[in-house]
Amino acid sequence: MGARLAEIRECDAATQLHAMTVALLASGKLTEPTARLASAATRLVTVTARNTDLKAGEMLIKPDFTEFDEKITAFRQVVVADAGA
């Protein structure tokens, strides 16, 4: 389970890096939705780590992806709208 949490943290770090790249390279309209998506990813990782029992090798509470999914949808909507502009 520790290895899985490490992988999840690596994915979070990659998400943060990509969010910074998008903020630097894309239009200003994407900066805020990208930051919100990256923050949601970090919160998801934090909750997942907090609710994992490493000794038992199991999650005590399954993570709720609702906020993360909402931020992905919002990001996609802005990308599509920006592409059409």
MODELLER restraints for C-alpha pairs under 7 A, 6 or more apart:
rsr = mdl.restraints
at = mdl.atoms
rsr.add(forms.Gaussian(group=physical.xy_distance, feature=features.Distance(at['CA:1:A'], at['CA:54:A']), mean=6.00, stdev=0.5))
rsr.add(forms.Gaussian(group=physical.xy_distance, feature=features.Distance(at['CA:1:A'], at['CA:57:A']), mean=5.26, stdev=0.5))
rsr.add(forms.Gaussian(group=physical.xy_distance, feature=features.Distance(at['CA:1:A'], at['CA:58:A']), mean=6.97, stdev=0.5))
rsr.add(forms.Gaussian(group=physical.xy_distance, feature=features.Distance(at['CA:2:A'], at['CA:54:A']), mean=6.35, stdev=0.5))
rsr.add(forms.Gaussian(group=physical.xy_distance, feature=features.Distance(at['CA:5:A'], at['CA:49:A']), mean=6.71, stdev=0.5))
rsr.add(forms.Gaussian(group=physical.xy_distance, feature=features.Distance(at['CA:8:A'], at['CA:45:A']), mean=6.71, stdev=0.5))
rsr.add(forms.Gaussian(group=physical.xy_distance, feature=features.Distance(at['CA:9:A'], at['CA:45:A']), mean=6.71, stdev=0.5))
rsr.add(forms.Gaussian(group=physical.xy_distance, feature=features.Distance(at['CA:12:A'], at['CA:41:A']), mean=6.30, stdev=0.5))
rsr.add(forms.Gaussian(group=physical.xy_distance, feature=features.Distance(at['CA:12:A'], at['CA:42:A']), mean=6.08, stdev=0.5))
rsr.add(forms.Gaussian(group=physical.xy_distance, feature=features.Distance(at['CA:15:A'], at['CA:38:A']), mean=6.01, stdev=0.5))
rsr.add(forms.Gaussian(group=physical.xy_distance, feature=features.Distance(at['CA:16:A'], at['CA:38:A']), mean=5.69, stdev=0.5))
rsr.add(forms.Gaussian(group=physical.xy_distance, feature=features.Distance(at['CA:19:A'], at['CA:34:A']), mean=5.56, stdev=0.5))
rsr.add(forms.Gaussian(group=physical.xy_distance, feature=features.Distance(at['CA:19:A'], at['CA:35:A']), mean=6.36, stdev=0.5))
rsr.add(forms.Gaussian(group=physical.xy_distance, feature=features.Distance(at['CA:19:A'], at['CA:38:A']), mean=6.35, stdev=0.5))
rsr.add(forms.Gaussian(group=physical.xy_distance, feature=features.Distance(at['CA:23:A'], at['CA:30:A']), mean=6.68, stdev=0.5))
rsr.add(forms.Gaussian(group=physical.xy_distance, feature=features.Distance(at['CA:23:A'], at['CA:31:A']), mean=4.78, stdev=0.5))
rsr.add(forms.Gaussian(group=physical.xy_distance, feature=features.Distance(at['CA:30:A'], at['CA:78:A']), mean=6.73, stdev=0.5))
rsr.add(forms.Gaussian(group=physical.xy_distance, feature=features.Distance(at['CA:33:A'], at['CA:74:A']), mean=6.76, stdev=0.5))
rsr.add(forms.Gaussian(group=physical.xy_distance, feature=features.Distance(at['CA:33:A'], at['CA:75:A']), mean=5.24, stdev=0.5))
rsr.add(forms.Gaussian(group=physical.xy_distance, feature=features.Distance(at['CA:34:A'], at['CA:75:A']), mean=6.47, stdev=0.5))
rsr.add(forms.Gaussian(group=physical.xy_distance, feature=features.Distance(at['CA:36:A'], at['CA:71:A']), mean=6.59, stdev=0.5))
rsr.add(forms.Gaussian(group=physical.xy_distance, feature=features.Distance(at['CA:37:A'], at['CA:68:A']), mean=6.68, stdev=0.5))
rsr.add(forms.Gaussian(group=physical.xy_distance, feature=features.Distance(at['CA:37:A'], at['CA:71:A']), mean=5.05, stdev=0.5))
rsr.add(forms.Gaussian(group=physical.xy_distance, feature=features.Distance(at['CA:37:A'], at['CA:72:A']), mean=6.32, stdev=0.5))
rsr.add(forms.Gaussian(group=physical.xy_distance, feature=features.Distance(at['CA:40:A'], at['CA:67:A']), mean=6.59, stdev=0.5))
rsr.add(forms.Gaussian(group=physical.xy_distance, feature=features.Distance(at['CA:40:A'], at['CA:68:A']), mean=5.36, stdev=0.5))
rsr.add(forms.Gaussian(group=physical.xy_distance, feature=features.Distance(at['CA:41:A'], at['CA:68:A']), mean=6.31, stdev=0.5))
rsr.add(forms.Gaussian(group=physical.xy_distance, feature=features.Distance(at['CA:44:A'], at['CA:63:A']), mean=6.98, stdev=0.5))
rsr.add(forms.Gaussian(group=physical.xy_distance, feature=features.Distance(at['CA:47:A'], at['CA:63:A']), mean=6.90, stdev=0.5))
rsr.add(forms.Gaussian(group=physical.xy_distance, feature=features.Distance(at['CA:48:A'], at['CA:63:A']), mean=5.82, stdev=0.5))
rsr.add(forms.Gaussian(group=physical.xy_distance, feature=features.Distance(at['CA:51:A'], at['CA:59:A']), mean=5.82, stdev=0.5))
rsr.add(forms.Gaussian(group=physical.xy_distance, feature=features.Distance(at['CA:51:A'], at['CA:60:A']), mean=5.29, stdev=0.5))
rsr.add(forms.Gaussian(group=physical.xy_distance, feature=features.Distance(at['CA:51:A'], at['CA:61:A']), mean=5.65, stdev=0.5))
rsr.add(forms.Gaussian(group=physical.xy_distance, feature=features.Distance(at['CA:52:A'], at['CA:58:A']), mean=5.89, stdev=0.5))
rsr.add(forms.Gaussian(group=physical.xy_distance, feature=features.Distance(at['CA:52:A'], at['CA:59:A']), mean=4.21, stdev=0.5))
rsr.add(forms.Gaussian(group=physical.xy_distance, feature=features.Distance(at['CA:52:A'], at['CA:60:A']), mean=5.62, stdev=0.5))
rsr.add(forms.Gaussian(group=physical.xy_distance, feature=features.Distance(at['CA:53:A'], at['CA:59:A']), mean=5.96, stdev=0.5))
rsr.add(forms.Gaussian(group=physical.xy_distance, feature=features.Distance(at['CA:53:A'], at['CA:60:A']), mean=6.55, stdev=0.5))
